Amino acid sequence: MPRSRRSTSALAASIIAAGLAVAAVLTAADLDAGLASITADALKGHIYFLASDEMGGRDSLSHEGRIAAEYIAGFYHRARLKPVGDGNTYFQNFPMVEAAPDRERTYLRAKIGATARDFAMGPDFSLSRQGNVDVEVSAPLVFAGYGITAPEYNYDDFKGIDVRGKVVMVLTHEPQEHDASSRFKGKFNTVHAFNWWKPEVIRQHGAAGILIVQEKTPDRTRPRTPSGPTNGQIRTDRPAHTLTSPYLDLPFFTISRQTADALLAPGNTIDALQDQIDRTGQPRSIAIPEATVSMRRALKDRTVIQTRNVVGVIEGSDPALKNEYVLVTGHYDHVGQKGPFIYHGADDNASACAAVIAVAEAFRAAGTAPKRSLMFLIFEAEEDGLLGAFHYITHPIVPLASTVAVINSDMIGRDEDDPQWNTRAEENRNQVNVVGTLYNPDIRRVIDAENQAIGLKLDYKTDLDDPEGWFSRSDHYPFAVKGVPMMMFNTGEHPDYHTTNDTWDRINYPKIEKITKLIYLSAKDIANSAARPRFVREHAPQTTSSASRR
């Protein structure tokens, strides 16, 4: 039976009304050509190549690592990023040292009163960081608490104690780290707590050598059962890599607590000194007048090798804001191979390389640049101690004062399966950890808002307690040291972490697509915002639960 003209008109009207209703709920994200350009298939292609057998695990300073850098640069060129590296290229070049410890010529000795003592490498002391040159020192000993100068927390272990030309003994981490009401950020370890940066602070105070005392409980995490042999079990002969800068030119050993007690003046123990600092919240630095320490770090097979970070820029469209930058970052190195064991590094960190490339291409696909400029920066040598990022903060391509935010990604392709957090993969298919926003509440608000269009479960648990040290474990951390707003996306540890099973076929591609879209929208929001995000150093008590999730 044919419809009447009246019913047909009514139907047309209802269709138009429905269409208008649908259009009304479409967000700007739905209409964003850049967002639509980010696909799981494109991300898979990058990860497949970077984590292939032929790429050999992309070890720092390796031939395969150089291929990875060239691969990334090729896609920067395709996305028409502006080359801002050395010589109008996409590469920020820098030298690194590759070397092995010379155990025969490395030593730690002390004269305590009239008694001389030799300490054994292994049970009594170990090389904390490899360093870049042979160095030897003999000097008086000073105990300088936690080795922290933190004016924002009204705390300074170096106040009233002269450490110039001395060997300085310090504790690792920071005072009152298990106290939620600590003047530092409660139980969250701040930028001052970590051995990536603490030696540089001590060096800047004029020390001649550094002894860092082992923790009371060295392993605060629950053990992870890996799916296969880890790189640490197989690659025992992997040479150490470090920067050639003064950053690590002092001898720097980790000592046991028993060794620390042997070096302290009679009547003092390292436990008693630490307990006093933690109880009072006040420094307890003292000279040890009876102790002279002699230490030598020796290297062998030392070679200086040039390597590079990969960097490109999309210039901003606003004349007043284009000299401010939002950085989108990751790292391209992994831990290499030995014999048949290839540590593919698909999640760690081909996943972030793919995301950074995809975000760069998305901004080009969007057609219009945001108000601020965008820098896409993929670092070398993260696995060796964040060395590419530390090089960058001391040799920034744009001033750090003009760096508005750093959005870093490291391991964003899997589902957290970690006994530390009692999490299982099947519960985390749509979850991503957001790390570091305790310092950056404005960035957290941006991520929360933009995630409304994406629908991930955001987990901020590491902003309250961080036993695995995620805040310090990737390339956002050096920027935090300098007070630059930063954060990291991360999907957590899993049994394949740093094993040969971290392969391209185990990535959760629908999830990494969503995370990459969230990176894009967050970077776009910050790049267009009238206000810059703040870096908040001071401690404010947290009221959210330890499983702060959306």
ABEGO torsion letter per residue (X at the ends): XBBBAAAAAAAAAAAAAAAAAAAAABBAAAABAAAAABBAAAAAAAAAAAABAAAGGGBBGBAAAAAAAAAAAAAAAAAGBBBABBGGBABBBBBBBBBBBBAAABBBBBBBEABBBBBBBGAABBBABAEABBBBBBBBBBBAEAGBBBAAAGBBAABGBBABGBBBBBBBEBBGAABAABABBEABBBAAABAAAAAAAAAAAGBABBBBBBBABABABBBBBBABBBAAAABAABBBBBBABAAAABBBBBBBAAAAAAABBBGBBAAAAAAAAAAAGBBBBBBBAABBBBBBBBBBGBBBBBBBBBBBBBBBABAAAAABBBBBBBBABBAEBBEABBBAGAAOAAAAAAAAAAAAAAAAAAGBBBABBBBBBBBBGAAAGGAAAAAAAABBABBAAABABBBBBBGAABBBBBAAAGBBAAAAAABBBBBGAAABAAAAAAAAAAAAAAGBBBBAAAAABBAAGAAAABAAAAAAAAGBBBBBBBAEBBAABGBAABBAAABBAAAAAAAAAAAAAAAAAAAABABBBBBBABBBBBABBAABBX
